[in-house]
Amino acid sequence: LILTASNGSNVTLDSVSSLGAASIDLNGSVVSRTGTMLEGASVKSFDKAGTEVGSTTTDAIGNFVLSVSDDVTLSITQDFTNNRTVTVRDALDTLKLSLGMSKSDGTTHPLDFIAADINKDGKVSVRDALDILKYSLKMDVSPAHWLFVPEDLDVSAITRKSVSYENEIAINYVDATQNHNLIGILVGDVNGTF
């Protein structure tokens, strides 16, 4: 909040909540990168100090509502059990992406690189393909997991050699009344089965 005095000087107040700001509803939805609604995802909000200030779960169509009275950062989690979702085909598609090729369906999207970087080293490599293969065969390696990003994430710089992006979901109080749509990426599910 910025206050302007009659002499033209400005005073900035960093925390609107200290003025007793009203709580407003922060609405959003959580869907997979293929458009599947994600029911039962845990959505938690944290204030600037890192204290949890709210939590909810997504409904049957992936929607959630949280009451907020200040800027918050969201954390979304979703359980995953591999019921043949991550398969050998995902490992093959990861291998193709690591070599600069398109996936088996002929497409390549920056979110595919995020899904393929199962070892989280910031690039898509043969090692990721091997880890996904081992995971699909129920061997002991890095597990597939959900990762969530804002729908409007700038993916223009994401490539197979640079899987780097801002994954903090920060919501300004003044923007809280807008819908906040989030994309769930099942890391390991490179071909987008889920």
Legacy VTK file of the C-alpha trace (Angstrom):
# vtk DataFile Version 3.0
C-alpha trace
ASCII
DATASET POLYDATA
POINTS 194 float
0.000 0.000 0.000
1.412 3.398 -0.974
0.176 6.553 0.719
0.869 9.953 -0.852
1.152 12.996 1.403
-0.045 16.463 0.363
3.594 17.491 -0.280
3.920 14.653 -2.831
6.116 12.343 -0.764
5.227 8.655 -0.691
5.131 6.231 2.201
5.064 2.503 1.363
3.462 0.052 3.769
4.700 -3.471 3.063
2.116 -5.446 4.989
-1.502 -4.648 4.199
-2.631 -7.184 6.816
-1.202 -5.029 9.600
-3.903 -2.518 8.722
-6.564 -5.143 9.345
-7.170 -5.935 5.677
-10.208 -8.032 5.032
-9.782 -11.660 4.123
-10.672 -12.470 0.544
-11.095 -15.759 -1.256
-8.244 -16.947 -3.416
-9.780 -19.244 -6.050
-7.913 -21.583 -8.316
-7.776 -24.907 -10.048
-5.220 -27.671 -10.350
-5.086 -29.791 -13.499
-2.455 -32.051 -15.016
-0.563 -30.852 -18.073
-2.920 -32.984 -20.179
-6.009 -31.335 -18.656
-7.021 -34.002 -16.137
-8.644 -32.446 -13.060
-6.613 -33.287 -9.952
-8.915 -34.150 -7.072
-7.550 -34.336 -3.531
-4.411 -32.239 -4.056
-3.330 -30.515 -0.843
-3.052 -26.724 -1.235
-1.356 -24.799 1.579
-0.657 -21.077 1.854
2.288 -19.524 3.682
2.913 -15.922 4.700
6.176 -14.014 4.122
7.661 -15.487 7.306
6.976 -19.036 6.084
4.165 -19.697 8.544
1.268 -21.778 7.241
-1.824 -19.551 7.163
-4.314 -21.789 5.367
-4.899 -25.160 3.786
-7.492 -26.975 1.730
-7.794 -29.792 -0.796
-8.990 -29.648 -4.363
-12.511 -30.853 -5.096
-13.662 -33.379 -7.716
-13.011 -30.917 -10.559
-9.665 -29.675 -9.246
-10.917 -26.386 -7.763
-9.844 -24.869 -4.447
-10.636 -21.811 -2.307
-8.374 -20.322 0.369
-9.039 -17.280 2.534
-6.097 -14.830 2.470
-5.444 -11.412 3.991
-1.895 -10.786 2.733
0.599 -11.954 0.112
1.040 -15.730 0.197
3.111 -18.485 -1.348
1.292 -21.683 -2.275
2.544 -25.217 -1.834
0.682 -28.012 -3.619
1.221 -31.708 -3.029
-0.467 -34.758 -4.500
0.124 -38.400 -3.721
1.067 -40.708 -6.570
1.037 -44.470 -6.859
2.392 -45.870 -10.101
-0.341 -48.035 -11.542
1.341 -48.420 -14.916
1.269 -44.671 -15.539
5.046 -44.352 -15.823
6.151 -47.001 -18.303
9.019 -48.073 -20.538
7.513 -45.783 -23.204
8.240 -42.794 -20.939
11.860 -43.935 -20.691
12.057 -44.197 -24.494
10.562 -40.711 -24.916
13.044 -39.340 -22.368
15.912 -40.930 -24.281
14.615 -39.324 -27.492
14.331 -35.915 -25.808
17.868 -36.247 -24.399
19.147 -36.752 -27.948
17.275 -33.724 -29.329
14.519 -35.756 -30.970
10.736 -35.463 -30.639
8.755 -37.874 -28.493
7.057 -40.922 -30.033
3.920 -38.882 -30.769
6.005 -36.402 -32.797
5.692 -33.521 -30.323
8.039 -31.689 -27.989
6.945 -29.133 -25.390
8.996 -27.456 -22.646
6.812 -29.152 -20.008
8.026 -32.498 -21.448
11.553 -31.554 -20.368
10.341 -30.848 -16.822
8.550 -34.222 -16.781
11.691 -35.974 -18.057
14.164 -34.498 -15.545
13.392 -37.106 -12.876
16.780 -36.784 -11.154
16.339 -32.987 -10.901
19.793 -32.095 -12.202
18.491 -29.363 -14.514
18.863 -31.211 -17.821
17.358 -34.158 -19.684
19.932 -36.893 -20.136
20.365 -40.597 -20.717
20.572 -40.897 -16.918
16.961 -39.636 -16.639
15.865 -42.204 -19.239
17.606 -44.964 -17.277
16.037 -43.818 -13.978
12.557 -43.733 -15.547
13.136 -47.180 -17.048
14.201 -48.536 -13.651
11.223 -46.857 -11.976
8.798 -48.341 -14.519
10.273 -51.771 -13.728
9.821 -51.146 -9.966
13.525 -50.931 -9.253
14.871 -48.656 -6.498
15.490 -45.191 -8.024
14.161 -41.632 -7.908
10.379 -41.943 -7.693
7.917 -40.253 -9.982
6.318 -37.288 -8.238
4.027 -34.337 -8.817
5.422 -30.873 -9.404
3.174 -27.805 -9.718
3.710 -24.580 -11.660
1.537 -21.568 -12.498
-0.433 -21.884 -15.716
1.271 -18.731 -17.028
4.804 -20.031 -16.356
7.283 -18.639 -18.889
8.646 -21.800 -20.528
10.454 -20.055 -23.381
13.940 -20.750 -21.966
13.359 -24.390 -21.005
15.291 -26.802 -23.206
16.684 -30.312 -22.862
20.007 -28.820 -21.731
18.466 -26.285 -19.350
15.446 -27.372 -17.312
15.439 -24.214 -15.217
12.305 -22.323 -14.199
10.764 -20.418 -11.306
8.674 -22.900 -9.348
7.570 -20.633 -6.503
3.853 -19.937 -6.630
3.649 -16.465 -5.072
0.283 -14.692 -4.967
0.039 -10.968 -4.245
-2.901 -9.956 -2.067
-4.073 -7.448 -4.690
-4.209 -10.251 -7.297
-5.855 -12.828 -5.024
-9.348 -12.287 -6.453
-8.222 -13.476 -9.892
-8.425 -17.194 -10.679
-5.098 -18.916 -10.156
-4.778 -21.953 -12.366
-1.964 -24.356 -11.671
-0.532 -27.110 -13.831
0.504 -30.422 -12.300
3.398 -32.167 -14.001
3.858 -35.801 -13.109
7.644 -36.065 -13.298
8.413 -39.378 -14.985
5.225 -39.363 -17.097
6.917 -37.919 -20.171
4.319 -39.012 -22.716
1.488 -37.390 -20.745
-0.562 -40.451 -19.809
-2.017 -38.704 -16.733
LINES 1 195
194 0 1 2 3 4 5 6 7 8 9 10 11 12 13 14 15 16 17 18 19 20 21 22 23 24 25 26 27 28 29 30 31 32 33 34 35 36 37 38 39 40 41 42 43 44 45 46 47 48 49 50 51 52 53 54 55 56 57 58 59 60 61 62 63 64 65 66 67 68 69 70 71 72 73 74 75 76 77 78 79 80 81 82 83 84 85 86 87 88 89 90 91 92 93 94 95 96 97 98 99 100 101 102 103 104 105 106 107 108 109 110 111 112 113 114 115 116 117 118 119 120 121 122 123 124 125 126 127 128 129 130 131 132 133 134 135 136 137 138 139 140 141 142 143 144 145 146 147 148 149 150 151 152 153 154 155 156 157 158 159 160 161 162 163 164 165 166 167 168 169 170 171 172 173 174 175 176 177 178 179 180 181 182 183 184 185 186 187 188 189 190 191 192 193
